[in-house]
């Protein structure tokens, strides 16, 4: 985190529940307090429900957390969560969730 801040880099990292437990717990606890930080996005037969919390403190750094519940027709929903230093808004949450981290997957295949 110090190096990222030093060089003013931006990041989007897949965030697993056990990786930074205190941040994940705070994210889940604050979700109901920020009802405006939600967006439902449709693309064809896929529904994506986004929620985010900004400015969670972790070891002297502020991080933002974005989650997406993705539901495809006739399939069980999937949950994706990311931690980022990008400013998450209603206008860019689906871009961060769909284009940011997932494009990396395409490059690594």
Secondary structure, DSSP 8 states (H G I E B T S, - for coil): -HHHHHTT---EEE--TTTTHHHHHHHHHHGGG-TTSEEEEEETTEEEEEEEEEEEEETTEEEEEEEEEEEETTS--EEEEEEESS---TTTHHHIIIIIHHHHHHHH-
